[in-house]
Amino acid sequence: MKNRVGWICFIGALLSGWLFLGCAETVQETQTRSIVQSKKTLITEGGLKVKEFDLNQDMEPDVFKYYKPIKNAENGTTEYVLVKRELDLNNDGKIDVLTEYDDERQIVMETFDLDFDGRIDLTDHYANGQLIKKDVDFAFDEKPDMFKYFLKGQLVRKEKDRNNDGRIDYWEYWEKGRLDRIGVDVDGDGEVDTWKTAEEAMKEAGIQAPPEEAPPAEEETEPEEGAEEAPAEEGAEKAPAEEAPAEEGGEAAE
């Protein structure tokens, strides 16, 4: 398990250097990048164009980008938009990361081979460019056994198949980034039999619950020595505070 965790950390660090390659781009934009060396362009089935790149300059391609022809309705020209990208991270001839995009140039799905055995271990699902689900195969048997669900970028639910029988038997529900409650299937029928709060589960496991964050204390300002508050004139009204004018050309803060 330590070796697998080590591989995952290594891949995470390695992928950070590849992220700039994931944005959708046209073939013309790709050709202008001097950081990569394109070996050749191939035409595949369905009219897709494939461009191969050799990033480590070992004379073997390690990045493959697939482009789909899309006609521009405004000027009638055709541009090729990136719809799939494949990465061979360890140069063994097998694809380790596969990323798919829609015609709107937004990511749809991304799969990872974390232990370089040629099989998918992690799949990320996206909707409108936002991560909504993660399928994780901790047993490395090509069958996901943990599923994470996200809403607006935050984890809201986690499901596990702890005995690899194809049924979910463990649930976690999260609220505002914190674990709220846990459900467990005891008899293997795929239904929750017992519920526990996060505090109860941590207490049973001997884990101390993190303290609640206290709201920031309000600062009290003391009047300067000798200063007296001028009495308001009778019948006078307070003038409304003036707003500072925006700088020329500036935009209002959201």
N, C-alpha and C positions, 0 to 999 in steps of 0.2 A: 504493500500500500504506500510506503514511503517513497518507493521508486516512482510509482504512478503520480503521486503528488508532486514529486520533483519534476517529472516530465511536464505536468500541467503548468507549473510555474515557469519552466523554461520556455514552453510554447507561448505563454502569455506575454513574456518579455520579448520574444522573437516577433510575435505578431504585431507588436506596437510599431515596429519599423516598417510594416507592410501596409498599414492602414491607409496611407495616402494613395495606394494603388486601388483602393476599393471604390472610390467615387466614380460615378458614371461619367463617361467622356466620349468624344468622337474619335474616329481613327486619326483625323488630322491632328487633334490635340495630343494623342499618344505619340505620334511620330515626332513631335517637337520636343519631347522630353529627352534630354541628353543623359539622364542618369541611368536609363535602361538601354539595352541593345537588342533591337528586334532582328531575329534571324530570317523570318520569312512570313508571308501572309498566305493562308490557305482558304479555299472556299469549301464549306461543308454543306451537308444536306440542309434543306430548308432555306438556303440563301444566306446563312450565317457566315461571317468571316472570322477566321481565327488568326490571332497574332501571337507568336511565341517570343518569349523574352529570356535571356540568359543573364540573370542579375549577378551571379558570382563569377561569370566569365570562365566557366569550365568547359565551354563548347557544348553544353547540354541545356536545353530549355528547362526552366523551373517555374515559369509563370505562363499561363495560357489565358488569353482574353477572347471572348466570343462576342461579336457585334452583329446587331440586327439592323437591316436597312429600314429606315423610316423616312417617308416623304414629308417634306416641309410644306404645309398647306399654304403658307404665305408666299413663298417664292418658288415653289415647285421643285426645289433641289432635294437630293437624297443625302442623308447623313447616316452614319452607322453608329448606333448607340450600344453601349456595353450592356449585355444582358446576363452574362455569366463570366466568372473568373475562377480559375483553378490554380492552386499553389502546391508545389512540391518543396516542402520546407527542408527536408534532410537529403535531398538529391538521390533518392533510391528508385526513382521512376514511378512512384505511386503518389496519387493526389492526396494531400493531407487536409486541405481547406478548400471547400467549394462554396462560392457565393453566387446567388441568383438575384437578378433585378427585374423589375417590370418595365413596361414601355415608358413609364413616367420617370424612370431613372431612380426609383426608390428600391431599397433592399427588400427582398421578399423572404429569403431563407438563407441560412448559412450552416454548413456542416463541418465537423472537425474530426480528424483521426488523431486522438491525443497520444496514443502509444505507438504510432507508426506501424500498425499491423495490417493496414489496408482496409480496416473496417471503421464505420462511423461510430463515434462514442458520444458526441454532443451535437444536437441540432437546435438552432435558434430560429424561431418563427417571428415574422414581422407583419404588421398591418399599418398601412400608411406611413411606413418608415419607422414605426415604433415597435420595440420589442414587446411581444405579448406572451411568449411561451418558450420554455427551454425543456428539451427532452435529454436526459442524461442516462448513459449506460455505465453504471458503476461496476457492474459485473464483467464488462468487456465481452459480452456474448451476443452482441448485435440486437439486444432487446432492451429498450429503455426501461429503467426501473425507478426513475424519479422524474417528476414533472413539476416545473415551476411556472406559475402564472403571474403576469404583470399587468398593471393598469397605470397608465401615465408614468411609466418608468419605475414604479414601485412594486415590490413583491407583495402579492395579496393572498396567494395560496400555494401550498406545496403538498404534493402527493407522492407517496412511496409504495412500491411493491417490495416489501422487505424479504419475502421468501421466494421471489421469482416464479410465482405460479400464474402470473398474468392478471392478477387482481390487485387493486389498490387496497392496502390494509392500514394505511397511516396517513393522516391529514394534519396539516398545520394551516391556521388562518392568521394572517398578519394585518395589523391596523397601524397606519402611519409609521411604517418602518419598524414596528415592534411586534413580537410574537404575542398573540392574544389568547388562543386556545388550541388544544390538540385533541384529535379524535383518533380512536384505535379500534380496528376490527379484530376481535378476539377469536371468533369461531370460523373465520375464513369465508364468510358469505358475501363479502364486498360491502357490508353496511357497518356504520359506526356503532359500536357497542358501549364504549365508555368515552366520556368527555372529561378533559381536565383543563383548568386554566394554566396559563404559562407559569404563574407563580407556584401552583401546586406541582407541576411537572419538574420545575427547577428545584423545589424543596425536596422532592423524592430523590432526585439525582444528586443532592448535596451541593447544588449550585446556588450561590447567593444572588438574588435578583438585583439588577442594577438599580441604583436609586433614581427616583423620579427627578426630573430636572425642575428646579425651583425657578419661578419667574424672577427676572432681574429686579432688584430692590430699587425703589425710586430715590434719586438723590435729592437731598434737602439743601437748599441754598440759604445761607444765613445772611441777613442784611449787613452791610458794612457798618463799622462802628461809627456812631454819630450821624448816620444817614437817617433821615426821617422821610416818611412817605408824604408827599404833598397832598393836602386834602383836595378833593374834587370840588369844583365850583357847583353851587346849587343849580340844579336843572340842566347841568351840562351832560352830554352824552359822550361815551368813548368813541373815538374815530376808529373805523375798521382798519386792520393792518393792511398795508400796501404790499402787493406782490412784487417781487423783484422782476424787472423786465427781462425777458429772454434775450440772450445774445443773438445778434443778427446772424441768421442762417442756422441757428441751433434748433434742435428738436426737443419736444417735451419728453421728459423721462416717463417711461412706462411704469 
